[in-house]
Amino acid sequence: MKQFTLMIIVLLSTSWMGGCTSTKTSDGASYGPAAFSQPAFTAVTVAYAPEMQGILNRIEQDPNASIHTTTTIKGVTYRIGTYHDEPILIFATGMSIANAAMTMQMALDYFPVKQVVYMGIAGAVNPKWQPGDVIVPARWYYHDESVYTNEDPNAPGEYILPEYYAKFIEEQDERRAKDPHTPKYKPFHFIHPDEVLIVKEGMDKPQDTAYFSATPRLLTAAKQAMSTMPTQRVLGERDAELFVGGNGITGSVFMDNREYRKWTRDVFNAEVTEMESAAIGQVCTVNDVDWIIVRAISDLAGGQEGVNVENKYDDEVSRIGANVLFSVLDTLAEDE
């Protein structure tokens, strides 16, 4: 059976920018995240430095945008400002599932956040996408939440499954009949895909969760934004394709193997892959915060011959991704 560890995070009672109170127990002690009374932020979020630079460049160039406060909490830099009169919180989560989950939860605990708009680069899983194309997936899956098994010595090419996982696989046809977005689970050699268990308010026990769905309102805003954007040129070579919908996958690995990438396309029907988005979706889902992920393609994961050259396009595709993100923010501002 899976092992679960219950982590209780105790935060000191502090105030941030005024208007904050902590949850108090009957003995007068204060625990948990702060509560806020001031207007809530749109969190404008990226994973790492090249992506952040694209955001900061846009803020600097826009006379109706500014950053007025910068603070560092536990090593993470948070920038507070406005974008067209809307309060924004800008920060980088850091790369990887663990960093993304930790930093996003910190932000939701320490700041009033009403919605998250996340932008970053990604590898293509669907070979139709090229560097500079921007994809805004509707759903995000963990591709390496898995069971690693031994080969069956009595049946070469077959593997010995834990009892709970064998039962899980037996349930999939029925689940898929109810939800067509359920993955088409099959193994990759000894690796057998599984699902993350989540618990949130309203659940009486943890539940297997195949994917996390971006907020429909924000996906609609992304479609509207893309329909009105000027053509985005990629290094003067081609016009970028902009697309909303489909599936993205997140894992703890830099995917640079074409056969594994093809397997994820078969199982998850994925368009893109990276290392943070499903964690962002999970944290926002548990906290009931609206969210959306904008991903700009830097390479075809494992599709190259020789060394991966995704860094060739980092700055350029981050610029295009930032253009899409701010177009989404413009659309949201117009709708409010």
C-alpha positions as a Markdown table, in Angstrom:
| # | Residue | x | y | z |
|---|---|---|---|---|
| 1 | Met | 0.0 | 0.0 | 0.0 |
| 2 | Lys | 1.0 | 3.6 | -0.5 |
| 3 | Gln | 2.5 | 5.3 | 2.6 |
| 4 | Phe | 1.2 | 8.7 | 3.6 |
| 5 | Thr | 2.8 | 11.3 | 5.8 |
| 6 | Leu | 0.7 | 13.9 | 7.5 |
| 7 | Met | 2.5 | 17.2 | 7.7 |
| 8 | Ile | 1.3 | 19.9 | 10.0 |
| 9 | Ile | 2.7 | 23.3 | 9.2 |
| 10 | Val | 2.5 | 25.8 | 12.0 |
| 11 | Leu | 2.9 | 29.4 | 11.0 |
| 12 | Leu | 3.6 | 32.2 | 13.4 |
| 13 | Ser | 1.0 | 34.9 | 13.8 |
| 14 | Thr | 2.1 | 37.7 | 11.6 |
| 15 | Ser | 0.6 | 40.6 | 9.6 |
| 16 | Trp | 1.2 | 41.3 | 6.0 |
| 17 | Met | 0.4 | 44.8 | 4.7 |
| 18 | Gly | -2.3 | 45.2 | 7.3 |
| 19 | Gly | -5.7 | 43.7 | 7.7 |
| 20 | Cys | -4.5 | 40.2 | 8.5 |
| 21 | Thr | -5.7 | 38.0 | 11.3 |
| 22 | Ser | -4.8 | 34.4 | 12.2 |
| 23 | Thr | -7.1 | 31.5 | 13.2 |
| 24 | Lys | -7.3 | 31.3 | 17.0 |
| 25 | Thr | -8.0 | 28.2 | 19.1 |
| 26 | Ser | -9.9 | 28.1 | 22.3 |
| 27 | Asp | -6.6 | 28.5 | 24.3 |
| 28 | Gly | -5.9 | 31.8 | 22.5 |
| 29 | Ala | -3.0 | 30.4 | 20.4 |
| 30 | Ser | -2.7 | 31.4 | 16.7 |
| 31 | Tyr | -2.2 | 28.8 | 13.9 |
| 32 | Gly | -2.4 | 28.6 | 10.2 |
| 33 | Pro | -2.2 | 31.1 | 7.4 |
| 34 | Ala | -3.3 | 34.7 | 7.7 |
| 35 | Ala | -6.7 | 36.0 | 6.6 |
| 36 | Phe | -6.8 | 39.2 | 4.6 |
| 37 | Ser | -9.2 | 42.1 | 4.2 |
| 38 | Gln | -7.4 | 44.1 | 1.4 |
| 39 | Pro | -8.1 | 43.6 | -2.4 |
| 40 | Ala | -6.7 | 40.3 | -3.6 |
| 41 | Phe | -3.9 | 39.8 | -6.1 |
| 42 | Thr | -3.6 | 38.2 | -9.4 |
| 43 | Ala | -0.5 | 36.1 | -9.0 |
| 44 | Val | 1.7 | 36.3 | -12.1 |
| 45 | Thr | 4.0 | 33.4 | -11.8 |
| 46 | Val | 6.9 | 31.7 | -13.6 |
| 47 | Ala | 9.4 | 28.9 | -12.9 |
| 48 | Tyr | 12.9 | 30.5 | -13.4 |
| 49 | Ala | 15.0 | 33.4 | -14.5 |
| 50 | Pro | 14.6 | 33.6 | -18.3 |
| 51 | Glu | 10.8 | 33.4 | -17.9 |
| 52 | Met | 10.9 | 36.1 | -15.1 |
| 53 | Gln | 12.9 | 38.4 | -17.3 |
| 54 | Gly | 10.1 | 38.3 | -19.9 |
| 55 | Ile | 7.6 | 39.4 | -17.3 |
| 56 | Leu | 9.7 | 42.1 | -15.8 |
| 57 | Asn | 10.5 | 43.5 | -19.3 |
| 58 | Arg | 6.8 | 43.9 | -20.1 |
| 59 | Ile | 6.1 | 45.6 | -16.7 |
| 60 | Glu | 9.0 | 48.0 | -17.3 |
| 61 | Gln | 7.8 | 48.9 | -20.8 |
| 62 | Asp | 4.2 | 49.5 | -19.8 |
| 63 | Pro | 3.4 | 53.0 | -18.4 |
| 64 | Asn | 0.2 | 51.5 | -16.8 |
| 65 | Ala | 2.2 | 48.8 | -14.9 |
| 66 | Ser | 4.6 | 49.1 | -12.0 |
| 67 | Ile | 6.2 | 47.2 | -9.1 |
| 68 | His | 6.2 | 49.2 | -5.9 |
| 69 | Thr | 7.3 | 46.7 | -3.2 |
| 70 | Thr | 9.7 | 43.8 | -3.2 |
| 71 | Thr | 10.1 | 41.4 | -0.3 |
| 72 | Thr | 11.9 | 38.1 | 0.3 |
| 73 | Ile | 10.4 | 35.3 | 2.4 |
| 74 | Lys | 12.3 | 32.1 | 3.0 |
| 75 | Gly | 14.6 | 33.0 | 0.0 |
| 76 | Val | 11.7 | 33.6 | -2.4 |
| 77 | Thr | 11.4 | 37.1 | -3.9 |
| 78 | Tyr | 7.9 | 38.5 | -4.2 |
| 79 | Arg | 7.2 | 41.6 | -6.2 |
| 80 | Ile | 4.0 | 43.6 | -5.5 |
| 81 | Gly | 2.6 | 46.1 | -8.0 |
| 82 | Thr | -0.3 | 47.0 | -10.3 |
| 83 | Tyr | -1.1 | 46.1 | -13.9 |
| 84 | His | -3.7 | 48.5 | -15.3 |
| 85 | Asp | -5.0 | 49.3 | -11.9 |
| 86 | Glu | -5.2 | 45.6 | -10.9 |
| 87 | Pro | -3.0 | 44.5 | -7.9 |
| 88 | Ile | -0.5 | 41.8 | -8.9 |
| 89 | Leu | 2.0 | 39.6 | -7.1 |
| 90 | Ile | 4.9 | 38.4 | -9.2 |
| 91 | Phe | 7.3 | 35.6 | -8.2 |
| 92 | Ala | 9.2 | 32.5 | -9.5 |
| 93 | Thr | 8.3 | 29.2 | -8.0 |
| 94 | Gly | 11.6 | 27.5 | -8.9 |
| 95 | Met | 11.9 | 24.5 | -11.1 |
| 96 | Ser | 10.4 | 21.1 | -10.1 |
| 97 | Ile | 7.3 | 19.8 | -8.6 |
| 98 | Ala | 8.5 | 20.2 | -5.0 |
| 99 | Asn | 9.6 | 23.8 | -5.5 |
| 100 | Ala | 6.4 | 24.7 | -7.4 |
| 101 | Ala | 4.1 | 23.2 | -4.7 |
| 102 | Met | 6.0 | 24.7 | -1.8 |
| 103 | Thr | 6.3 | 28.2 | -3.2 |
| 104 | Met | 2.7 | 28.4 | -4.5 |
| 105 | Gln | 1.4 | 27.3 | -1.1 |
| 106 | Met | 3.6 | 29.9 | 0.6 |
| 107 | Ala | 2.2 | 32.6 | -1.6 |
| 108 | Leu | -1.4 | 31.6 | -0.9 |
| 109 | Asp | -0.7 | 31.5 | 2.8 |
| 110 | Tyr | 1.2 | 34.8 | 3.0 |
| 111 | Phe | -0.7 | 37.0 | 0.4 |
| 112 | Pro | -4.3 | 37.5 | -0.6 |
| 113 | Val | -4.5 | 35.8 | -4.0 |
| 114 | Lys | -7.7 | 35.4 | -6.1 |
| 115 | Gln | -6.2 | 33.8 | -9.2 |
| 116 | Val | -3.0 | 32.5 | -10.6 |
| 117 | Val | -1.7 | 33.0 | -14.2 |
| 118 | Tyr | 1.4 | 30.9 | -14.6 |
| 119 | Met | 3.8 | 31.2 | -17.6 |
| 120 | Gly | 6.8 | 29.1 | -18.6 |
| 121 | Ile | 8.6 | 27.2 | -21.3 |
| 122 | Ala | 7.8 | 23.5 | -22.0 |
| 123 | Gly | 8.8 | 20.6 | -24.2 |
| 124 | Ala | 6.4 | 19.5 | -26.9 |
| 125 | Val | 4.9 | 16.0 | -26.7 |
| 126 | Asn | 2.7 | 16.4 | -29.8 |
| 127 | Pro | 5.3 | 16.7 | -32.6 |
| 128 | Lys | 3.0 | 19.2 | -34.4 |
| 129 | Trp | 4.2 | 22.0 | -32.1 |
| 130 | Gln | 7.4 | 23.9 | -32.8 |
| 131 | Pro | 9.6 | 26.3 | -30.7 |
| 132 | Gly | 7.7 | 29.5 | -30.0 |
| 133 | Asp | 4.2 | 28.0 | -30.2 |
| 134 | Val | 2.1 | 28.7 | -27.1 |
| 135 | Ile | -0.2 | 26.1 | -25.5 |
| 136 | Val | -2.7 | 26.7 | -22.7 |
| 137 | Pro | -3.8 | 23.2 | -21.7 |
| 138 | Ala | -7.2 | 22.6 | -20.1 |
| 139 | Arg | -6.0 | 19.7 | -17.9 |
| 140 | Trp | -2.7 | 18.8 | -16.2 |
| 141 | Tyr | -1.6 | 15.2 | -15.3 |
| 142 | Tyr | 1.5 | 13.8 | -13.4 |
| 143 | His | 3.2 | 11.5 | -15.9 |
| 144 | Asp | 5.6 | 9.9 | -13.4 |
| 145 | Glu | 3.3 | 9.2 | -10.4 |
| 146 | Ser | 4.2 | 5.5 | -10.8 |
| 147 | Val | 4.7 | 2.0 | -9.6 |
| 148 | Tyr | 8.1 | 0.5 | -10.4 |
| 149 | Thr | 7.8 | -3.3 | -10.6 |
| 150 | Asn | 9.8 | -6.5 | -10.9 |
| 151 | Glu | 9.6 | -8.6 | -14.0 |
| 152 | Asp | 7.7 | -11.9 | -13.5 |
| 153 | Pro | 10.3 | -14.7 | -13.6 |
| 154 | Asn | 7.7 | -17.1 | -14.8 |
| 155 | Ala | 6.4 | -14.8 | -17.6 |
| 156 | Pro | 9.1 | -12.8 | -19.4 |
| 157 | Gly | 7.9 | -9.4 | -20.5 |
| 158 | Glu | 5.2 | -9.3 | -17.8 |
| 159 | Tyr | 5.5 | -7.6 | -14.3 |
| 160 | Ile | 4.3 | -8.4 | -10.8 |
| 161 | Leu | 1.8 | -5.8 | -9.7 |
| 162 | Pro | 1.0 | -4.9 | -6.1 |
| 163 | Glu | -2.6 | -6.0 | -5.3 |
| 164 | Tyr | -3.9 | -2.4 | -4.9 |
| 165 | Tyr | -2.5 | -1.4 | -8.3 |
| 166 | Ala | -3.9 | -4.5 | -10.0 |
| 167 | Lys | -7.3 | -3.5 | -8.6 |
| 168 | Phe | -6.8 | 0.1 | -9.7 |
| 169 | Ile | -6.2 | -1.1 | -13.3 |
| 170 | Glu | -9.3 | -3.2 | -13.3 |
| 171 | Glu | -11.4 | -0.1 | -12.5 |
| 172 | Gln | -10.1 | 2.0 | -15.4 |
| 173 | Asp | -12.5 | 0.9 | -18.2 |
| 174 | Glu | -15.5 | 1.9 | -16.0 |
| 175 | Arg | -13.8 | 5.2 | -15.1 |
| 176 | Arg | -13.0 | 6.0 | -18.7 |
| 177 | Ala | -16.6 | 5.3 | -19.7 |
| 178 | Lys | -17.7 | 8.1 | -17.3 |
| 179 | Asp | -14.8 | 10.5 | -18.0 |
| 180 | Pro | -13.1 | 10.4 | -21.4 |
| 181 | His | -10.2 | 12.4 | -20.1 |
| 182 | Thr | -9.1 | 9.4 | -17.9 |
| 183 | Pro | -5.7 | 8.3 | -19.2 |
| 184 | Lys | -5.3 | 5.1 | -21.2 |
| 185 | Tyr | -3.0 | 3.5 | -18.7 |
| 186 | Lys | -0.4 | 1.0 | -19.9 |
| 187 | Pro | 3.2 | 0.4 | -18.6 |
| 188 | Phe | 6.4 | 1.7 | -20.0 |
| 189 | His | 8.6 | -1.3 | -19.4 |
| 190 | Phe | 8.7 | -1.7 | -15.6 |
| 191 | Ile | 7.0 | 1.7 | -15.0 |
| 192 | His | 3.3 | 1.6 | -14.3 |
| 193 | Pro | 1.5 | 4.9 | -14.2 |
| 194 | Asp | -0.6 | 5.7 | -11.2 |
| 195 | Glu | -2.5 | 8.7 | -9.8 |
| 196 | Val | -1.9 | 11.2 | -7.0 |
| 197 | Leu | -4.1 | 11.1 | -3.9 |
| 198 | Ile | -5.4 | 14.4 | -2.8 |
| 199 | Val | -7.5 | 15.6 | 0.2 |
| 200 | Lys | -9.2 | 18.9 | 0.5 |
| 201 | Glu | -12.0 | 20.5 | 2.5 |
| 202 | Gly | -15.3 | 18.6 | 1.9 |
| 203 | Met | -13.6 | 15.2 | 1.4 |
| 204 | Asp | -13.8 | 12.6 | 4.1 |
| 205 | Lys | -10.7 | 10.7 | 2.8 |
| 206 | Pro | -8.0 | 11.1 | 0.1 |
| 207 | Gln | -9.2 | 10.5 | -3.4 |
| 208 | Asp | -7.3 | 9.2 | -6.5 |
| 209 | Thr | -7.1 | 12.2 | -8.9 |
| 210 | Ala | -6.1 | 11.6 | -12.6 |
| 211 | Tyr | -5.8 | 15.3 | -13.5 |
| 212 | Phe | -6.4 | 18.9 | -12.5 |
| 213 | Ser | -8.6 | 21.2 | -14.6 |
| 214 | Ala | -7.7 | 24.8 | -15.3 |
| 215 | Thr | -10.4 | 27.3 | -14.4 |
| 216 | Pro | -12.9 | 27.5 | -17.4 |
| 217 | Arg | -13.3 | 31.3 | -16.9 |
| 218 | Leu | -9.6 | 31.8 | -17.4 |
| 219 | Leu | -9.4 | 29.4 | -20.4 |
| 220 | Thr | -12.2 | 31.4 | -22.0 |
| 221 | Ala | -10.1 | 34.6 | -21.4 |
| 222 | Ala | -7.1 | 33.0 | -23.0 |
| 223 | Lys | -9.0 | 32.0 | -26.1 |
| 224 | Gln | -10.4 | 35.6 | -26.4 |
| 225 | Ala | -6.9 | 37.1 | -25.8 |
| 226 | Met | -5.3 | 34.9 | -28.5 |
| 227 | Ser | -7.9 | 35.8 | -31.0 |
| 228 | Thr | -7.1 | 39.5 | -30.8 |
| 229 | Met | -3.3 | 39.3 | -30.5 |
| 230 | Pro | -1.0 | 40.4 | -33.3 |
| 231 | Thr | 1.0 | 37.7 | -35.1 |
| 232 | Gln | 3.9 | 36.5 | -32.9 |
| 233 | Arg | 7.1 | 35.9 | -34.9 |
| 234 | Val | 9.7 | 33.4 | -33.7 |
| 235 | Leu | 13.2 | 34.7 | -34.3 |
| 236 | Gly | 12.0 | 36.2 | -37.5 |
| 237 | Glu | 11.7 | 32.7 | -38.9 |
| 238 | Arg | 8.0 | 31.7 | -38.6 |
| 239 | Asp | 4.7 | 32.7 | -37.1 |
| 240 | Ala | 3.9 | 31.1 | -33.7 |
| 241 | Glu | 0.8 | 28.9 | -33.3 |
| 242 | Leu | -1.4 | 29.8 | -30.3 |
| 243 | Phe | -3.7 | 27.1 | -28.9 |
| 244 | Val | -6.0 | 26.7 | -25.9 |
| 245 | Gly | -7.1 | 23.2 | -24.8 |
| 246 | Gly | -5.9 | 19.6 | -24.6 |
| 247 | Asn | -3.7 | 18.1 | -21.9 |
| 248 | Gly | -0.3 | 18.9 | -20.3 |
| 249 | Ile | 1.9 | 16.6 | -18.3 |
| 250 | Thr | 4.2 | 17.3 | -15.4 |
| 251 | Gly | 7.0 | 15.2 | -13.9 |
| 252 | Ser | 10.1 | 15.2 | -11.8 |
| 253 | Val | 12.3 | 14.6 | -14.8 |
| 254 | Phe | 13.7 | 16.6 | -17.7 |
| 255 | Met | 12.1 | 14.5 | -20.4 |
| 256 | Asp | 14.7 | 13.9 | -23.1 |
| 257 | Asn | 13.8 | 10.4 | -24.4 |
| 258 | Arg | 11.7 | 10.1 | -27.5 |
| 259 | Glu | 10.2 | 6.7 | -26.7 |
| 260 | Tyr | 9.0 | 7.8 | -23.3 |
| 261 | Arg | 7.6 | 10.9 | -24.8 |
| 262 | Lys | 5.7 | 8.9 | -27.4 |
| 263 | Trp | 4.4 | 6.7 | -24.5 |
| 264 | Thr | 3.1 | 9.8 | -22.7 |
| 265 | Arg | 1.3 | 10.9 | -25.8 |
| 266 | Asp | -0.4 | 7.5 | -26.0 |
| 267 | Val | -1.4 | 7.4 | -22.3 |
| 268 | Phe | -2.2 | 11.0 | -21.5 |
| 269 | Asn | -2.9 | 12.4 | -25.0 |
| 270 | Ala | -0.5 | 15.2 | -24.0 |
| 271 | Glu | 0.5 | 18.3 | -25.9 |
| 272 | Val | 3.3 | 19.5 | -23.7 |
| 273 | Thr | 5.5 | 18.4 | -20.8 |
| 274 | Glu | 7.3 | 20.2 | -18.1 |
| 275 | Met | 8.1 | 20.1 | -14.3 |
| 276 | Glu | 5.7 | 22.4 | -12.4 |
| 277 | Ser | 2.2 | 22.8 | -13.7 |
| 278 | Ala | 0.3 | 19.9 | -12.2 |
| 279 | Ala | 1.7 | 20.8 | -8.8 |
| 280 | Ile | 0.4 | 24.4 | -9.3 |
| 281 | Gly | -3.0 | 23.0 | -10.4 |
| 282 | Gln | -3.1 | 20.7 | -7.3 |
| 283 | Val | -2.3 | 23.4 | -4.8 |
| 284 | Cys | -4.8 | 25.9 | -6.4 |
| 285 | Thr | -7.4 | 23.2 | -6.5 |
| 286 | Val | -7.0 | 22.3 | -2.9 |
| 287 | Asn | -7.1 | 26.0 | -2.0 |
| 288 | Asp | -10.1 | 26.8 | -4.3 |
| 289 | Val | -8.0 | 29.4 | -6.2 |
| 290 | Asp | -8.6 | 30.0 | -9.9 |
| 291 | Trp | -5.6 | 29.1 | -12.1 |
| 292 | Ile | -4.4 | 28.8 | -15.7 |
| 293 | Ile | -1.0 | 27.8 | -17.2 |
| 294 | Val | 0.5 | 29.3 | -20.3 |
| 295 | Arg | 3.3 | 27.2 | -21.8 |
| 296 | Ala | 5.6 | 28.3 | -24.7 |
| 297 | Ile | 7.3 | 25.5 | -26.6 |
| 298 | Ser | 11.1 | 25.4 | -26.5 |
| 299 | Asp | 11.8 | 22.0 | -28.1 |
| 300 | Leu | 10.3 | 18.6 | -29.0 |
| 301 | Ala | 11.0 | 16.5 | -25.9 |
| 302 | Gly | 13.7 | 13.9 | -26.8 |
| 303 | Gly | 13.1 | 14.6 | -30.5 |
| 304 | Gln | 16.5 | 15.9 | -31.4 |
| 305 | Glu | 19.6 | 14.0 | -32.5 |
| 306 | Gly | 22.4 | 14.5 | -30.0 |
| 307 | Val | 22.3 | 17.1 | -27.2 |
| 308 | Asn | 19.0 | 18.9 | -26.5 |
| 309 | Val | 19.2 | 22.5 | -27.5 |
| 310 | Glu | 16.1 | 23.8 | -25.7 |
| 311 | Asn | 18.2 | 26.7 | -24.2 |
| 312 | Lys | 18.6 | 28.1 | -27.8 |
| 313 | Tyr | 15.0 | 29.3 | -27.6 |
| 314 | Asp | 14.6 | 30.0 | -23.9 |
| 315 | Asp | 14.6 | 33.8 | -24.1 |
| 316 | Glu | 12.7 | 34.1 | -27.3 |
| 317 | Val | 9.8 | 31.7 | -26.4 |
| 318 | Ser | 9.7 | 33.3 | -22.9 |
| 319 | Arg | 9.1 | 36.6 | -24.6 |
| 320 | Ile | 6.2 | 35.2 | -26.7 |
| 321 | Gly | 4.8 | 33.4 | -23.6 |
| 322 | Ala | 4.9 | 36.7 | -21.7 |
| 323 | Asn | 3.0 | 38.4 | -24.5 |
| 324 | Val | 0.3 | 35.8 | -24.3 |
| 325 | Leu | 0.2 | 36.1 | -20.5 |
| 326 | Phe | -0.3 | 39.9 | -20.5 |
| 327 | Ser | -2.9 | 39.6 | -23.3 |
| 328 | Val | -4.8 | 37.3 | -20.9 |
| 329 | Leu | -4.4 | 39.9 | -18.1 |
| 330 | Asp | -5.7 | 42.6 | -20.5 |
| 331 | Thr | -8.7 | 40.5 | -21.3 |
| 332 | Leu | -9.4 | 39.8 | -17.6 |
| 333 | Ala | -9.1 | 43.5 | -16.8 |
| 334 | Glu | -11.6 | 44.4 | -19.5 |
| 335 | Asp | -14.1 | 41.8 | -18.2 |
| 336 | Glu | -14.1 | 43.0 | -14.6 |
